[in-house]
Amino acid sequence: MGIEPIKTKRFVLTKMTAADGDKYFRISNNANVMKYVTGYSLSRTESDEMLKGFLAEYGSDTYLGRYLIESLENGELIGAAKLDRIGSEIEIGYRVVEEQWGKGIATEIADGLIRFARKKLDPSKVIAFVNVNNSASIRVLEKAGMVNVETIEDLDKVKYKFVYLPAIAKLLRKIAGALSGFFR
């Protein structure tokens, strides 16, 4: 099966390969980007081991796994994303390099991953997990039409489980459209 890249309006998500070590290290070597993932920036060895684990998890012949996010305009590295299967559900995830924060990128990526998962992977639900202290990512998931349905205590951290609800997403788009017309 050929794994086609996932595209959004501004970005292309391509499945990570063993040749992506330098790019993945650029993402994982930032303490702020990794704050809610590992709690610290990764060394090159740790980053390479994490990438190797990701690649071994799903292989190259499925849409599940890890992706690099790059600009369609100029190929600039923007971050990383994931699609994981948990039972009949598909989990989405994303990390954006710090210099790109605050530009709506994470919301565009979350929307794109949700649409892609629903179209290609036929999940019972699209879900995401987020650390309870990660207010920026919580806002991103809410903007993407996801709703917090559960608080999970997981060893050393507490996280929320979000679920995509199409009716909520449709309502949010209507409200956003109405507001944009109101402020013109």
C-alpha positions as CSV (number, residue, x, y, z in Angstrom):
1,M,0.0,0.0,0.0
2,G,1.4,3.4,-0.9
3,I,1.2,5.9,1.9
4,E,0.3,9.2,0.5
5,P,1.2,12.4,2.4
6,I,-1.6,14.1,4.4
7,K,-2.2,17.7,3.2
8,T,-3.8,20.7,4.8
9,K,-4.2,24.2,3.3
10,R,-0.6,25.2,4.3
11,F,1.2,21.9,5.3
12,V,2.2,18.5,4.2
13,L,2.5,15.6,6.6
14,T,4.9,12.8,5.5
15,K,5.5,9.6,7.2
16,M,8.7,9.6,9.2
17,T,11.6,7.4,8.1
18,A,15.0,6.4,9.5
19,A,16.5,9.2,7.4
20,D,14.6,11.8,9.4
21,G,16.8,11.7,12.5
22,D,18.1,15.3,12.1
23,K,14.7,16.7,11.6
24,Y,13.2,14.8,14.6
25,F,16.0,15.9,16.8
26,R,15.3,19.6,15.9
27,I,11.8,19.0,17.3
28,S,12.7,16.9,20.3
29,N,15.7,18.9,21.4
30,N,13.5,21.8,22.7
31,A,12.5,21.7,26.4
32,N,9.4,23.9,25.7
33,V,8.2,21.7,22.9
34,M,8.8,18.5,24.9
35,K,7.4,19.9,28.2
36,Y,4.2,17.8,28.1
37,V,5.8,14.8,26.3
38,T,8.9,13.9,28.2
39,G,9.2,16.9,30.5
40,Y,12.7,17.7,29.1
41,S,14.5,18.2,25.8
42,L,16.0,15.0,24.4
43,S,19.7,14.3,23.7
44,R,20.5,13.2,20.2
45,T,20.8,9.6,21.4
46,E,17.4,9.8,23.2
47,S,15.8,11.4,20.1
48,D,17.2,8.7,17.8
49,E,15.9,6.0,20.1
50,M,12.5,7.5,20.3
51,L,12.4,7.8,16.5
52,K,13.5,4.2,16.1
53,G,10.7,3.1,18.5
54,F,8.1,5.0,16.5
55,L,9.3,3.4,13.2
56,A,9.2,-0.1,14.7
57,E,5.7,0.4,16.1
58,Y,3.8,0.6,12.8
59,G,6.3,0.3,9.9
60,S,6.0,2.1,6.6
61,D,3.0,0.3,5.1
62,T,0.2,1.9,7.2
63,Y,-1.1,5.4,7.8
64,L,-0.7,4.8,11.5
65,G,2.5,6.2,13.0
66,R,4.5,9.4,13.1
67,Y,4.7,12.2,10.6
68,L,6.8,15.3,9.9
69,I,4.9,18.5,9.3
70,E,6.4,20.7,6.7
71,S,5.4,23.9,4.9
72,L,3.9,23.4,1.5
73,E,5.3,26.8,0.5
74,N,8.9,26.3,1.3
75,G,9.5,22.8,2.9
76,E,10.3,24.4,6.3
77,L,10.1,21.9,9.2
78,I,7.0,22.9,11.3
79,G,6.7,19.9,13.7
80,A,5.5,16.3,14.1
81,A,2.2,14.6,14.2
82,K,0.8,11.1,14.9
83,L,-2.0,8.8,14.2
84,D,-2.3,5.9,16.6
85,R,-5.0,3.2,17.0
86,I,-6.3,2.4,20.4
87,G,-8.9,-0.3,20.0
88,S,-11.4,1.0,17.5
89,E,-10.4,4.6,18.2
90,I,-7.8,6.7,16.4
91,E,-5.7,9.0,18.5
92,I,-4.3,12.2,17.0
93,G,-1.3,14.1,18.3
94,Y,0.9,17.0,17.2
95,R,4.0,19.0,18.2
96,V,4.9,22.3,16.6
97,V,8.4,23.9,16.8
98,E,8.4,26.8,19.2
99,E,9.2,29.5,16.7
100,Q,5.9,28.6,14.9
101,W,3.6,28.8,18.0
102,G,0.6,31.2,18.0
103,K,0.1,31.0,14.2
104,G,-2.9,28.6,14.1
105,I,-0.8,25.8,12.9
106,A,-1.7,23.2,15.6
107,T,-5.4,23.8,15.0
108,E,-5.0,23.4,11.2
109,I,-3.0,20.2,11.8
110,A,-5.6,18.8,14.3
111,D,-8.4,19.6,11.9
112,G,-6.5,17.8,9.1
113,L,-5.7,14.8,11.2
114,I,-9.3,14.5,12.3
115,R,-10.7,14.7,8.7
116,F,-8.0,12.3,7.4
117,A,-8.7,9.7,10.2
118,R,-12.4,9.8,9.7
119,K,-12.1,9.4,5.9
120,K,-9.3,6.8,5.6
121,L,-9.2,4.9,8.9
122,D,-12.9,4.5,9.8
123,P,-12.5,4.9,13.6
124,S,-15.4,4.5,16.1
125,K,-14.1,7.9,17.5
126,V,-11.2,10.3,16.9
127,I,-9.6,11.0,20.3
128,A,-6.6,13.0,21.7
129,F,-5.0,13.1,25.1
130,V,-3.6,16.3,26.6
131,N,-1.9,17.2,29.9
132,V,-4.3,19.1,32.1
133,N,-1.8,21.9,32.4
134,N,-1.4,22.3,28.6
135,S,-3.9,25.1,28.2
136,A,-2.7,26.0,24.6
137,S,-3.3,22.4,23.4
138,I,-6.6,22.2,25.2
139,R,-7.8,25.3,23.2
140,V,-6.5,23.8,20.0
141,L,-8.6,20.6,20.5
142,E,-11.7,22.6,21.5
143,K,-11.3,24.7,18.3
144,A,-11.1,21.5,16.3
145,G,-14.5,20.4,17.6
146,M,-13.2,18.0,20.3
147,V,-14.7,17.8,23.8
148,N,-13.1,16.8,27.1
149,V,-14.9,13.6,28.2
150,E,-12.6,12.2,30.9
151,T,-9.8,12.9,33.3
152,I,-7.2,10.2,33.5
153,E,-4.5,9.8,36.2
154,D,-1.6,8.2,34.5
155,L,1.4,7.3,36.8
156,D,3.1,10.7,37.2
157,K,0.7,12.9,35.2
158,V,-2.9,13.8,34.8
159,K,-4.4,14.2,31.3
160,Y,-7.7,14.8,29.6
161,K,-9.2,12.6,27.0
162,F,-10.8,14.6,24.2
163,V,-13.3,13.1,21.6
164,Y,-14.2,14.7,18.3
165,L,-17.9,15.4,18.0
166,P,-19.0,16.4,14.5
167,A,-22.1,18.3,15.7
168,I,-19.9,20.4,18.0
169,A,-17.4,21.1,15.2
170,K,-20.2,22.2,12.9
171,L,-21.6,24.5,15.5
172,L,-18.2,26.0,16.2
173,R,-17.6,26.7,12.4
174,K,-21.0,28.4,12.3
175,I,-20.3,30.6,15.2
176,A,-16.8,31.5,13.9
177,G,-18.3,32.4,10.5
178,A,-21.0,34.5,12.1
179,L,-18.4,36.3,14.3
180,S,-16.1,37.0,11.4
181,G,-18.9,38.6,9.5
182,F,-19.9,40.6,12.6
183,F,-16.4,42.1,13.0
184,R,-15.9,43.2,9.4
